[in-house]
Each structure stands twice: as C-alpha cells, then as structure tokens.
Amino acid sequence: MDPKGKWIELTGSDEERKKQLQALQAAVGKQAGQYLYDNAVTTTDASGNKVTNHYVGIRDNGPDGKGPSFGSINAAANKVGGSSVIPKRRDNRVGYSRVGRPDRLY
C-alpha cells in the first residue's frame, strides 16, 4: 500500500511482485484479471536518486482496448475498479487501486 492507502503497491522481488499480481488477478476472475498489470512508476527522490515503485494498473477496456469496462465484468472487478485512480499514462492505460491486500477484496 502506498502511505496514503490509495494504491495497491506490489513489493519485493520481481517474483514476489508477480505472485502478488497473480493473486489479485485470481481474485477478480480470469476475464478481469487480464486487465491488470504491473504499473512501474519511476520518480526522483530528494537526493536525486531514481526510485521505481510498482502499482497495480488496469487497462482501459482490456488488453486490446475493445472489451467491456473493467468494473462492469463482475462484482469483484467493480469493487477494485471503483476506487482511486492512478493518473493516465501515454498508452491510455489507467491504474486503479483498492485499500487492502491484493488477495482480499472488501
């Protein structure tokens, strides 16, 4: 979780982040799970160092951009997709997050 509790942050090694994302994908189901991805965000800290954090992102209308909206797929996707939004990226993907653990939907 980010310090403000708005985004789902994937933490740890590449393998640990992959497992966390897979748990969230399983929680929202096969179709909705295809919309989720590891959204790497690189910033510069006060010392000038590059820092990369990984958050769960959601693709607009699916991997090919032609599917239904994420939140309309099922109740679990609606819960995840109905929360705070990570700013849009140039590739028109949008990230959403949910307060809580990736493997637990509220």
N, C-alpha and C positions, 0 to 999 in steps of 0.2 A: 504494500500500500504506500502511496505517496504520503508525505507528512500531513496533508490536509484530508486524507481519506477519500479522495475523489476518483482516483485512477487505480486500476489493478496493475501493480508493478510485478514483473517477472524478475526474480532474483536468483543469484547463484551462478553456477557454471552454465555453459551452453546446454549441457544435458539436463540440468535441473530446470532451466527455463523451458526447455522443450517439454518436459514432463508436466510442468505446471500448466502450460498452454493446452496440452492434450487432455488434462483433467477438466479444464473449463470447456473445451470442445465437446467432450463426452457429456458434460452436464447439460449443455444446450441441445444436444442431439446431432445426428450426422449431417443433416442439411445445414442447420445454422452454424455448426462447428466449422464448416468450410469457409465461412465469412471471417473467422477470427484469425489474426496473425500477430506475430511479434513485431511491434512498432518500436524500433530503436530510435531514441531521441538523444542527439549529441548536443551538449551545451558546453560553455566555457565557465569554469568556476572563478572565484575572486582572484586566484593566483595565476590565472591564465592557462590552467590545465584543461584539456578536453575530457569531459566526463560523459559516458554513454549509459543511459538508463533504458530499460526495456519495459514497455507497457503493452497491454492487450489492445489491439486495434480491431476495428470492424470495417470490412469493405462495404461501401455503398452498393446495395443491390447485388451482392455476391461477388465471387471471383471474376466473373465475366461481365459484371455490371448490368446484367439483364434479368436478374432474379427478383423475387419479392423483397421488400424491405426486411431487414434483419428482425425487427421487433414483431413483425406480423407472422413469422414462421411458426412459433409456438409460445406457450406461456413462459417458459424458461428464457427464451431469447428476448421476449418482451421485458422481462424483469431486468436482464442485463442491459439491453438496448435502451431502456427508458431512463438511464441515469446520466451522469455528467459526460460531456463530450470533450475529447482531445481535439485540439484545433485541426482543421482540414489540412491535408498535405497536398502537394502539387499533383499527385497522381489521383486526386479526388477520392482518396480513402479517408474514412473518418474513424476515429477510435472512440469507444465508449468504455465506461468502467462501472463497477458496482462495488460499494463498500462491502467488505467481507472477503473471505478467502475464495480463490478461484474454483475450488471444488465444492463450495457451498453456496447455494442460491437462496435468497430470502424472499 
